[in-house]
Amino acid sequence: MARRPGGGPPVAVKRISEPRFPLPFELGPGDRMIQAIPFEGPLLLTARVDGDGNATSREPGDLLGSLADPVDPGASGITLRLDQKL
């Protein structure tokens, strides 16, 4: 998921069924939640492995990870570690 540092709704999200790790990923304009919102940076990236498959819930055992610093669209070589457990 990509959000603007100031908050607000996600700019872009991607759902990946049955992920295998390590997992290469890309987020782009086609992953925008609202097509009218420009896909511009900087963006904060977060990821979650959701145990129940419902993206709106957070349950014990879900895995989370986020980058400490925002990135610009087109950035490469990013490693996002799922290092937190609910």
N, CA, C and O atoms as a GROMACS GRO file, in nm:
protein
  344
    1MET      N    1   0.085  -0.116   0.000
    1MET     CA    2   0.000   0.000   0.000
    1MET      C    3   0.090   0.123   0.000
    1MET      O    4   0.194   0.125   0.065
    2ALA      N    5   0.049   0.224  -0.073
    2ALA     CA    6   0.123   0.350  -0.079
    2ALA      C    7   0.033   0.464  -0.033
    2ALA      O    8  -0.080   0.478  -0.080
    3ARG      N    9   0.084   0.545   0.058
    3ARG     CA   10   0.012   0.662   0.109
    3ARG      C   11   0.103   0.784   0.100
    3ARG      O   12   0.225   0.773   0.095
    4ARG      N   13   0.041   0.900   0.097
    4ARG     CA   14   0.118   1.024   0.106
    4ARG      C   15   0.159   1.044   0.251
    4ARG      O   16   0.084   1.008   0.342
    5PRO      N   17   0.278   1.102   0.275
    5PRO     CA   18   0.325   1.120   0.413
    5PRO      C   19   0.230   1.201   0.501
    5PRO      O   20   0.229   1.181   0.622
    6GLY      N   21   0.153   1.291   0.446
    6GLY     CA   22   0.061   1.372   0.525
    6GLY      C   23  -0.065   1.300   0.569
    6GLY      O   24  -0.145   1.357   0.644
    7GLY      N   25  -0.084   1.176   0.525
    7GLY     CA   26  -0.204   1.101   0.562
    7GLY      C   27  -0.304   1.097   0.449
    7GLY      O   28  -0.273   1.128   0.334
    8GLY      N   29  -0.425   1.058   0.483
    8GLY     CA   30  -0.530   1.046   0.383
    8GLY      C   31  -0.545   0.902   0.336
    8GLY      O   32  -0.478   0.812   0.386
    9PRO      N   33  -0.634   0.882   0.239
    9PRO     CA   34  -0.658   0.746   0.191
    9PRO      C   35  -0.536   0.693   0.116
    9PRO      O   36  -0.452   0.771   0.071
   10PRO      N   37  -0.526   0.562   0.103
   10PRO     CA   38  -0.416   0.507   0.024
   10PRO      C   39  -0.422   0.558  -0.120
   10PRO      O   40  -0.530   0.571  -0.178
   11VAL      N   41  -0.306   0.588  -0.175
   11VAL     CA   42  -0.297   0.627  -0.316
   11VAL      C   43  -0.309   0.502  -0.402
   11VAL      O   44  -0.380   0.502  -0.503
   12ALA      N   45  -0.240   0.395  -0.362
   12ALA     CA   46  -0.240   0.272  -0.441
   12ALA      C   47  -0.233   0.151  -0.347
   12ALA      O   48  -0.172   0.158  -0.241
   13VAL      N   49  -0.295   0.043  -0.389
   13VAL     CA   50  -0.289  -0.083  -0.313
   13VAL      C   51  -0.276  -0.198  -0.412
   13VAL      O   52  -0.314  -0.188  -0.529
   14LYS      N   53  -0.221  -0.306  -0.364
   14LYS     CA   54  -0.211  -0.428  -0.444
   14LYS      C   55  -0.238  -0.546  -0.353
   14LYS      O   56  -0.180  -0.558  -0.246
   15ARG      N   57  -0.327  -0.633  -0.398
   15ARG     CA   58  -0.356  -0.757  -0.325
   15ARG      C   59  -0.286  -0.870  -0.399
   15ARG      O   60  -0.302  -0.886  -0.520
   16ILE      N   61  -0.210  -0.948  -0.326
   16ILE     CA   62  -0.136  -1.060  -0.385
   16ILE      C   63  -0.185  -1.187  -0.317
   16ILE      O   64  -0.165  -1.206  -0.197
   17SER      N   65  -0.246  -1.273  -0.393
   17SER     CA   66  -0.298  -1.399  -0.339
   17SER      C   67  -0.184  -1.500  -0.326
   17SER      O   68  -0.101  -1.514  -0.415
   18GLU      N   69  -0.182  -1.569  -0.214
   18GLU     CA   70  -0.085  -1.675  -0.186
   18GLU      C   71   0.059  -1.631  -0.213
   18GLU      O   72   0.127  -1.690  -0.297
   19PRO      N   73   0.106  -1.528  -0.143
   19PRO     CA   74   0.243  -1.480  -0.167
   19PRO      C   75   0.349  -1.582  -0.126
   19PRO      O   76   0.329  -1.659  -0.032
   20ARG      N   77   0.460  -1.581  -0.196
   20ARG     CA   78   0.578  -1.661  -0.165
   20ARG      C   79   0.693  -1.564  -0.148
   20ARG      O   80   0.711  -1.473  -0.229
   21PHE      N   81   0.770  -1.581  -0.044
   21PHE     CA   82   0.875  -1.485  -0.010
   21PHE      C   83   1.014  -1.542  -0.036
   21PHE      O   84   1.036  -1.662  -0.021
   22PRO      N   85   1.108  -1.455  -0.077
   22PRO     CA   86   1.093  -1.311  -0.101
   22PRO      C   87   1.003  -1.286  -0.222
   22PRO      O   88   0.995  -1.368  -0.313
   23LEU      N   89   0.936  -1.173  -0.220
   23LEU     CA   90   0.834  -1.143  -0.320
   23LEU      C   91   0.868  -1.013  -0.392
   23LEU      O   92   0.860  -0.906  -0.332
   24PRO      N   93   0.905  -1.020  -0.519
   24PRO     CA   94   0.922  -0.895  -0.595
   24PRO      C   95   0.786  -0.827  -0.610
   24PRO      O   96   0.684  -0.894  -0.624
   25PHE      N   97   0.784  -0.694  -0.606
   25PHE     CA   98   0.656  -0.624  -0.618
   25PHE      C   99   0.675  -0.493  -0.694
   25PHE      O  100   0.785  -0.438  -0.700
   26GLU      N  101   0.566  -0.446  -0.750
   26GLU     CA  102   0.559  -0.315  -0.814
   26GLU      C  103   0.425  -0.253  -0.780
   26GLU      O  104   0.323  -0.323  -0.772
   27LEU      N  105   0.424  -0.124  -0.759
   27LEU     CA  106   0.301  -0.046  -0.748
   27LEU      C  107   0.310   0.062  -0.853
   27LEU      O  108   0.414   0.126  -0.868
   28GLY      N  109   0.203   0.083  -0.925
   28GLY     CA  110   0.204   0.185  -1.030
   28GLY      C  111   0.069   0.250  -1.043
   28GLY      O  112  -0.022   0.224  -0.964
   29PRO      N  113   0.054   0.336  -1.143
   29PRO     CA  114  -0.072   0.407  -1.163
   29PRO      C  115  -0.193   0.315  -1.176
   29PRO      O  116  -0.303   0.353  -1.138
   30GLY      N  117  -0.174   0.195  -1.229
   30GLY     CA  118  -0.285   0.101  -1.243
   30GLY      C  119  -0.335   0.045  -1.110
   30GLY      O  120  -0.441  -0.017  -1.106
   31ASP      N  121  -0.259   0.067  -1.002
   31ASP     CA  122  -0.296   0.018  -0.869
   31ASP      C  123  -0.364   0.125  -0.784
   31ASP      O  124  -0.390   0.103  -0.665
   32ARG      N  125  -0.392   0.241  -0.843
   32ARG     CA  126  -0.454   0.350  -0.767
   32ARG      C  127  -0.592   0.310  -0.717
   32ARG      O  128  -0.668   0.242  -0.787
   33MET      N  129  -0.624   0.353  -0.595
   33MET     CA  130  -0.757   0.330  -0.537
   33MET      C  131  -0.862   0.416  -0.608
   33MET      O  132  -0.972   0.370  -0.638
   34ILE      N  133  -0.826   0.540  -0.636
   34ILE     CA  134  -0.914   0.635  -0.704
   34ILE      C  135  -0.838   0.686  -0.825
   34ILE      O  136  -0.737   0.755  -0.810
   35GLN      N  137  -0.885   0.652  -0.944
   35GLN     CA  138  -0.809   0.683  -1.065
   35GLN      C  139  -0.786   0.833  -1.085
   35GLN      O  140  -0.690   0.871  -1.153
   36ALA      N  141  -0.869   0.918  -1.028
   36ALA     CA  142  -0.852   1.062  -1.044
   36ALA      C  143  -0.737   1.117  -0.960
   36ALA      O  144  -0.690   1.228  -0.985
   37ILE      N  145  -0.690   1.040  -0.860
   37ILE     CA  146  -0.578   1.086  -0.776
   37ILE      C  147  -0.448   1.060  -0.850
   37ILE      O  148  -0.423   0.947  -0.893
   38PRO      N  149  -0.364   1.162  -0.867
   38PRO     CA  150  -0.237   1.141  -0.938
   38PRO      C  151  -0.145   1.046  -0.862
   38PRO      O  152  -0.141   1.046  -0.739
   39PHE      N  153  -0.072   0.965  -0.936
   39PHE     CA  154   0.026   0.874  -0.876
   39PHE      C  155   0.158   0.950  -0.869
   39PHE      O  156   0.243   0.939  -0.957
   40GLU      N  157   0.172   1.028  -0.762
   40GLU     CA  158   0.289   1.114  -0.743
   40GLU      C  159   0.347   1.089  -0.605
   40GLU      O  160   0.276   1.048  -0.513
   41GLY      N  161   0.476   1.114  -0.592
   41GLY     CA  162   0.543   1.095  -0.464
   41GLY      C  163   0.569   1.226  -0.396
   41GLY      O  164   0.533   1.334  -0.445
   42PRO      N  165   0.633   1.214  -0.283
   42PRO     CA  166   0.683   1.092  -0.221
   42PRO      C  167   0.569   1.011  -0.159
   42PRO      O  168   0.463   1.064  -0.126
   43LEU      N  169   0.594   0.879  -0.145
   43LEU     CA  170   0.494   0.788  -0.092
   43LEU      C  171   0.553   0.701   0.018
   43LEU      O  172   0.669   0.659   0.010
   44LEU      N  173   0.474   0.675   0.120
   44LEU     CA  174   0.513   0.581   0.225
   44LEU      C  175   0.459   0.443   0.188
   44LEU      O  176   0.341   0.429   0.156
   45LEU      N  177   0.544   0.342   0.193
   45LEU     CA  178   0.503   0.206   0.158
   45LEU      C  179   0.486   0.121   0.282
   45LEU      O  180   0.570   0.123   0.372
   46THR      N  181   0.377   0.047   0.285
   46THR     CA  182   0.353  -0.049   0.392
   46THR      C  183   0.300  -0.178   0.329
   46THR      O  184   0.246  -0.177   0.218
   47ALA      N  185   0.317  -0.287   0.401
   47ALA     CA  186   0.265  -0.416   0.354
   47ALA      C  187   0.210  -0.491   0.474
   47ALA      O  188   0.253  -0.473   0.588
   48ARG      N  189   0.112  -0.576   0.446
   48ARG     CA  190   0.053  -0.658   0.552
   48ARG      C  191   0.014  -0.792   0.494
   48ARG      O  192  -0.044  -0.801   0.385
   49VAL      N  193   0.046  -0.897   0.567
   49VAL     CA  194  -0.006  -1.030   0.536
   49VAL      C  195  -0.123  -1.050   0.631
   49VAL      O  196  -0.106  -1.060   0.752
   50ASP      N  197  -0.242  -1.056   0.573
   50ASP     CA  198  -0.365  -1.062   0.650
   50ASP      C  199  -0.413  -1.206   0.660
   50ASP      O  200  -0.446  -1.268   0.559
   51GLY      N  201  -0.415  -1.259   0.780
   51GLY     CA  202  -0.448  -1.399   0.801
   51GLY      C  203  -0.587  -1.440   0.759
   51GLY      O  204  -0.608  -1.552   0.713
   52ASP      N  205  -0.686  -1.349   0.774
   52ASP     CA  206  -0.822  -1.387   0.740
   52ASP      C  207  -0.863  -1.344   0.600
   52ASP      O  208  -0.975  -1.371   0.557
   53GLY      N  209  -0.773  -1.277   0.527
   53GLY     CA  210  -0.802  -1.237   0.390
   53GLY      C  211  -0.890  -1.115   0.377
   53GLY      O  212  -0.923  -1.075   0.265
   54ASN      N  213  -0.930  -1.054   0.488
   54ASN     CA  214  -1.014  -0.935   0.487
   54ASN      C  215  -0.926  -0.813   0.511
   54ASN      O  216  -0.879  -0.792   0.623
   55ALA      N  217  -0.903  -0.734   0.409
   55ALA     CA  218  -0.811  -0.621   0.419
   55ALA      C  219  -0.857  -0.514   0.518
   55ALA      O  220  -0.775  -0.434   0.563
   56THR      N  221  -0.986  -0.511   0.552
   56THR     CA  222  -1.035  -0.408   0.644
   56THR      C  223  -1.018  -0.447   0.790
   56THR      O  224  -1.037  -0.363   0.879
   57SER      N  225  -0.984  -0.572   0.817
   57SER     CA  226  -0.967  -0.615   0.957
   57SER      C  227  -0.819  -0.628   0.990
   57SER      O  228  -0.735  -0.649   0.903
   58ARG      N  229  -0.790  -0.616   1.118
   58ARG     CA  230  -0.654  -0.642   1.169
   58ARG      C  231  -0.670  -0.743   1.281
   58ARG      O  232  -0.737  -0.716   1.381
   59GLU      N  233  -0.608  -0.858   1.265
   59GLU     CA  234  -0.625  -0.967   1.360
   59GLU      C  235  -0.490  -1.007   1.419
   59GLU      O  236  -0.387  -0.989   1.354
   60PRO      N  237  -0.490  -1.061   1.540
   60PRO     CA  238  -0.365  -1.113   1.596
   60PRO      C  239  -0.303  -1.215   1.499
   60PRO      O  240  -0.372  -1.301   1.444
   61GLY      N  241  -0.173  -1.203   1.479
   61GLY     CA  242  -0.102  -1.291   1.387
   61GLY      C  243  -0.074  -1.229   1.252
   61GLY      O  244   0.012  -1.278   1.179
   62ASP      N  245  -0.146  -1.120   1.215
   62ASP     CA  246  -0.116  -1.051   1.089
   62ASP      C  247   0.027  -0.998   1.096
   62ASP      O  248   0.073  -0.954   1.201
   63LEU      N  249   0.096  -1.002   0.983
   63LEU     CA  250   0.233  -0.950   0.974
   63LEU      C  251   0.231  -0.815   0.904
   63LEU      O  252   0.158  -0.796   0.807
   64LEU      N  253   0.313  -0.721   0.954
   64LEU     CA  254   0.319  -0.586   0.899
   64LEU      C  255   0.463  -0.545   0.874
   64LEU      O  256   0.556  -0.595   0.937
   65GLY      N  257   0.479  -0.454   0.780
   65GLY     CA  258   0.609  -0.394   0.756
   65GLY      C  259   0.590  -0.260   0.688
   65GLY      O  260   0.492  -0.240   0.617
   66SER      N  261   0.684  -0.168   0.709
   66SER     CA  262   0.677  -0.038   0.644
   66SER      C  263   0.817   0.019   0.628
   66SER      O  264   0.909  -0.017   0.700
   67LEU      N  265   0.830   0.108   0.531
   67LEU     CA  266   0.956   0.178   0.512
   67LEU      C  267   0.960   0.298   0.605
   67LEU      O  268   0.857   0.363   0.628
   68ALA      N  269   1.076   0.328   0.658
   68ALA     CA  270   1.090   0.442   0.748
   68ALA      C  271   1.080   0.575   0.673
   68ALA      O  272   1.032   0.674   0.728
   69ASP      N  273   1.126   0.576   0.548
   69ASP     CA  274   1.130   0.699   0.470
   69ASP      C  275   1.046   0.684   0.343
   69ASP      O  276   1.040   0.576   0.286
   70PRO      N  277   0.983   0.792   0.298
   70PRO     CA  278   0.906   0.786   0.175
   70PRO      C  279   0.996   0.767   0.053
   70PRO      O  280   1.115   0.798   0.056
   71VAL      N  281   0.936   0.715  -0.054
   71VAL     CA  282   1.007   0.694  -0.181
   71VAL      C  283   0.929   0.761  -0.292
   71VAL      O  284   0.810   0.788  -0.279
   72ASP      N  285   0.997   0.786  -0.402
   72ASP     CA  286   0.932   0.843  -0.520
   72ASP      C  287   0.890   0.732  -0.615
   72ASP      O  288   0.956   0.628  -0.621
   73PRO      N  289   0.781   0.750  -0.690
   73PRO     CA  290   0.745   0.652  -0.791
   73PRO      C  291   0.862   0.626  -0.884
   73PRO      O  292   0.935   0.718  -0.922
   74GLY      N  293   0.880   0.501  -0.920
   74GLY     CA  294   0.992   0.462  -1.006
   74GLY      C  295   1.114   0.416  -0.929
   74GLY      O  296   1.209   0.366  -0.989
   75ALA      N  297   1.112   0.433  -0.796
   75ALA     CA  298   1.227   0.388  -0.715
   75ALA      C  299   1.242   0.237  -0.730
   75ALA      O  300   1.144   0.165  -0.748
   76SER      N  301   1.366   0.191  -0.723
   76SER     CA  302   1.391   0.047  -0.735
   76SER      C  303   1.485   0.003  -0.624
   76SER      O  304   1.542   0.085  -0.552
   77GLY      N  305   1.499  -0.128  -0.610
   77GLY     CA  306   1.588  -0.183  -0.508
   77GLY      C  307   1.536  -0.167  -0.367
   77GLY      O  308   1.614  -0.165  -0.272
   78ILE      N  309   1.406  -0.156  -0.352
   78ILE     CA  310   1.345  -0.135  -0.220
   78ILE      C  311   1.323  -0.271  -0.153
   78ILE      O  312   1.272  -0.364  -0.216
   79THR      N  313   1.361  -0.281  -0.027
   79THR     CA  314   1.332  -0.400   0.052
   79THR      C  315   1.236  -0.361   0.162
   79THR      O  316   1.265  -0.274   0.244
   80LEU      N  317   1.123  -0.426   0.164
   80LEU     CA  318   1.020  -0.400   0.264
   80LEU      C  319   1.006  -0.527   0.348
   80LEU      O  320   0.959  -0.630   0.299
   81ARG      N  321   1.048  -0.519   0.473
   81ARG     CA  322   1.047  -0.636   0.562
   81ARG      C  323   0.920  -0.640   0.646
   81ARG      O  324   0.878  -0.539   0.702
   82LEU      N  325   0.861  -0.757   0.653
   82LEU     CA  326   0.745  -0.778   0.739
   82LEU      C  327   0.798  -0.816   0.876
   82LEU      O  328   0.815  -0.934   0.907
   83ASP      N  329   0.824  -0.715   0.959
   83ASP     CA  330   0.896  -0.736   1.084
   83ASP      C  331   0.814  -0.707   1.209
   83ASP      O  332   0.868  -0.698   1.319
   84GLN      N  333   0.683  -0.692   1.193
   84GLN     CA  334   0.595  -0.668   1.307
   84GLN      C  335   0.482  -0.770   1.303
   84GLN      O  336   0.432  -0.804   1.196
   85LYS      N  337   0.443  -0.818   1.419
   85LYS     CA  338   0.332  -0.913   1.427
   85LYS      C  339   0.227  -0.858   1.522
   85LYS      O  340   0.259  -0.817   1.634
   86LEU      N  341   0.103  -0.857   1.477
   86LEU     CA  342  -0.006  -0.811   1.564
   86LEU      C  343  -0.038  -0.916   1.669
   86LEU      O  344  -0.126  -0.896   1.751
   0.00000   0.00000   0.00000
